[in-house]
Amino acid sequence: MYVHVDLRVVDIIIALYISNFKKNPIFLLMKRATILLLFSGLLYLHSEAIDNLRIPDLRTLSIGGGGVTEAPLFNPAVLGVKTQSKLYAGYYNRYSVSELATVGGGFYFVNDILPTGIDITSFGYDEYRESLFRLSTGKQIARQWTIGIAIQYAMLQSELFEETSGRVSSDVGLTFRPVENLLTGLSVLHLPSVKVGDKSVENDHIAPYSVQFGFNWEVVNTMLITGSISNSKEDAVAGTFGMEYMPFDDFKIRAGIKTSPLMPSLGVGYRIAGLDIDTGMIYHSILGISIGFGISFSF
């Protein structure tokens, strides 16, 4: 049995301890034994790179996290099927530590000429921070087809090394609607990916290559079913499945599951005064329950 651990969290913890040591030397001494045990345990664990920057919106996260037909952040072609512009912001804390939260926001401008989107995401704190700046566009090229492309710059800053390290990469995607209530999508993320800045720093984790395929099916007006399958360097095959149910106007209940590792999710969404407010939680066998909140305005 393998335990999935993001080894970069160890670097962040060290930086956090160094930061506190400058303020209070006793703090580091008290934590030294904890660090030793942590490193000893990691010798027996199977490590996995986790993308802490490309976190889907809370609606998508609550239905399993498969964003290839739901979120422009995972498939730029989704911009071509959107009918409203959107301004959004979100917060997600995977590790239940305030210094290790992901905060993001963006704006999707839907128009008849060329729909475009801007996403900005940040993970970490002052002594260790990962950031993502992304520009995307999508366009309908036929009645059933849309295509999209995105360019992003992912940046890594830390007191553990002198210079900033980063990667410039691109995403490509498409969607196909075979029937009115069914949408399918395919996206290739971070291909190609070029290292910039301090090239001595290992930073593959901030721009991990991935291929994703998925669907969403509007069974009835009040129920949506979605699923996806993906392939990446860390996971040979991973899948998601989820559903969204609207028991009455302006209120939605969501549930989903993600594999590798197995993570069930729950969430709700409520529209009030033109704002969509979303909240969700995910259970991880090691990390426990993590929560997130999001707010968006569509027009």
N, C-alpha and C positions, 0 to 999 in steps of 0.2 A: 504493500500500500504506500502511495506517494503522498507527501504533504507539499502543497504548492506554496512557496514563499517568494516574495519579491525581495531579492537581496539588496536592492537599492535602498530599501527602508533601513538597513543596517548603517549605510553611509549617512543617511539623514539623521539617524539617532546619534551617531558619533558627533556629527556637526552640532546637533542640539546640545549634547553634553559639553562640547568645547565652548559653545556660546555661554552656557550657564556657569562653566568653570571660571570664565573671565569675570563674572559677577560674584560668584560664590564658590571658592575652591572646595569647600566641604561637600558641595553637591556632587562633584565628580567622584570624590572618594567614596561616598555612600553608594554610588551607582556602579562602581568598578566591578563588583562581584556579579551584578546583573549582566553587564556587558560580556564578561568572561563566560557565563552560562549560555548566553545567547550565541556566541561564536561556537562554543562546544556543540550546542544542539544543531547548528547549521551544518556541521560536518556530516550529519546523518540525514539531511533533508534534501529532497529533490527541488531545485530552484526553477522558477518560471518568471520570465520577464512579463510585467504587467503594464499596459498602456494606461497611465494615469491622466493623460491629457485628452484623449479622444473618448470622452464620456458622453453617452447619448443623453438627450433631454430626459426629464423624469418620467414623462409619459412612456417613452420607448424603453427606459430602464425598467419600469414596472411590469412590462409585458415580455420580459426575457432579455431585452437588450439588443435584439436583432434589428439594427437600424437601416438595413439596405433598402427597404421600401418605405421607411418612415422618416428618417432623418437625413437632411442634406449633408450633415457632418460625416456621414458614412457612405453616402452616394450622391454626388453632385447632380446627377440626373433627376433626383427627386424634386429639385427646384422647378423643373419643367412641367410637373404635374400639380404643383401647388396652385391654388386659386386665390390666395390672400397673402399679402405681405405680413411679416411677423417680426416683432422685436421681443427678445427673450433674455432671461438670466436664470442661472441655476447654481446650486450648491450641493455637493455630494461628498460625504466623509466616509471613505472606504475603511479606514483604519481606526475610526473613533478617537482620533487624536487631532486636536485643533490645528496643529502645525502641518498635518498631512492631508488637508482637505483640498478638493478640486473646486475651483470657482470659475465659471465661464459665462459668456454672453455673446450675443450676436444679432445681426439684422439680415433678414431675407427680403429682398425687394422684388416682388413679382410684377412683371409687365409683359406687354405683347412683343417687345423687341428682343430683349435678352435678360431674363431673370438672373439676378446676382445675389451672392451672399457673403457675409463677413462673419467669421467666428474668431473669438479670442478666449483662450483658456489658460489658467495658471494653476500649478500644483506645488505645494510646499510652503516655505516661509523664507525669511530674508537670507539665512545661511545656506539654504539649499532650495532652489526653485527651478521648475521646469515650466516653460511657456510655449504656447502655440499661437501663431498668427496665420489665418487661412483665408484665401479668397477663392470663391467658387462661382461657377455659372452653369446653367442647364438650359436646354432648348428642345422644344418639341419639333421633331423633323418629319413626322408623319402622324396620322390619326392615332396610331397605337404605340409609337416609339418616341422616346426622348433620350438624349445623350447629355453628358455633363463632364466637366473637367475642373480640377481644383489644383491650386498651388499653395503650399504651406511652408512656413519656416518654424521649426521646432528648436528651442534654445534651452541649454542647460547651464545654470550658474550655481557656483558653490564655493565656499571658503576652502574646500579641500583641494582646489587647484586654482592657478592664477588667472587663466584666461577663460573667456566664455567659449563653450563648444556648442555646435548646432548642426542641423541637417536641413537641407532644402529638398523637398520631394513633391511629387504630384500624384493625384488620384484621377482615375477615369471610371465612368459608370454609365449604365443605360437602364432603362425601364421598358417593359413591354406589357401592354394591357390586352390580353387575348379576348376577354369579355368584359362587360361593363363593371362587374363587381369584383374582379380579380386583377391584381397588379403584381407583376414579378419584376425582380431587379437583380442586377449583377454589377459588382464594383471591384476594382483592383486598387488597393491602397498603398501609398508610398512606393511607387514604381515609376521612374527610378528614384533613388535616394542618394544624395551627395553630401558628404561630411564637409562642414565649413568651420572656421575658427580653429581652436586648439585640436589638432588631429590626433594628439596623443591620448585623448580622453575617449574611453569606450562609451559610445552614446547610441548604439543601435536600438536601445529600448525606447527612445523617444520618437522613432519613426519605423515601427515594425511592419514589414511586408505582410499583406493579407489579401486573400481572395474570398469574396462573400457572395452568396446567392440566397435570395429569399422571396417571400410572397406575403401579401395580405389579402384576405378574402372577407368581404363584407357580406356575411351570411344573410342578415336582415339589417334593417336600418338601425337597429339598436345593438348589434353584436358584430364585432370584428375579430377574426382569427388571423394570427400572423406566425410565421416561422422562418428560420434561416439556417444555413449551414456554411461553415467557413473553414479555410485552410490557412495556416500560418507556419512560421518557423518553429514556434513553441508547441503548437497543437496540430497534429496531423489532420484531425477532423474535430470540429466543435459545432454544437447546434443550439438553437434556441426555439422556444415555442411559447406562445402566450395568447391571451384573449382580453378583449375590452367589452364591457357590457354597460349599457346606459339604462338603468331602471326607470329613470324619469328625466325630464329636461334639465340640462345644465349639470348633471351629476353622473360620473362614470366610475365604475369599479374595474380594476385591472389585476391580472395575475399572470405569472409566467414562470419559466424555468430555463436555466442555462446549464450546459454541460461543460466538463473539463475546466475546473471542478464543478460538481453539481451545486447549483445555487438557485433556490426558489425565490420568487419576488412577489410582492403585493403593493398595490398603490391605489390612490383615488384621485380624481380630478373634479374640480368644481369651477364653474364660470359665474362670475359676479361682476356686474357693472362693466362688462366688456373685457374683463381680465380672466385668463385661465390660470388657476392656481393648482399646482400638482404636487403631490408628495408620494414618496415610495420608500420601501425598505427591502433589503436583500439579506438573505441568511447565508453565511459562509461557515463551514464546519470548523475552521480555525479562528477566523476573525470575528465570528459571531454576527450580530445584526448591525448593518450599516444603513444609514438613512440619508435622504436627500430631499430638497425642496426646489421648486421651480415656479416661475411666474412668466407669463407671456401676454402680449397684446397683439391681436390680429386685426387687420383692416384692409 
